[in-house]
């Protein structure tokens, strides 16, 4: 079984209290997990730690999985934000990743594109960890687990 784990991870941004202190959690290559919470509580930071975009102050990130991370998107070049977002989402979902990390994947998507994404996620064979404030989207994707920060 492929997985990615945080083992006793602590993390703080410079000059701030710990965002995470001795956090241990594991994610396996099946199921869908929604990470929810207030703005600024560490949802995106958690994904960045799992993706290797940030280094923990202490503890370890352990992975034997192929992980793809899609950060929150902003408009890009000549494509609208939604068009670029869909291209990147489909690239990630069609990769060989065992686990995909999606940070606010419906940002910039219209209703039709969100429905296409929901369908693609339902067919995805690996694990999905996503951060979203879009409650309807989270309900429609049928999350197996919720983590509240």
ABEGO torsion letter per residue (X at the ends): XBBBBBBGBBBBBBGBBBABBGBBBBBBABEBBBBBEBBGAGAAAAAAAAAGABBBABEBBBBABBBBBBBBBBBBEABBAAAAAAAAAAAAAABABABBBBBGAABGBBAAAAAAAAAAAAABABBBBBBBABAAAAAAAGBABBBBX
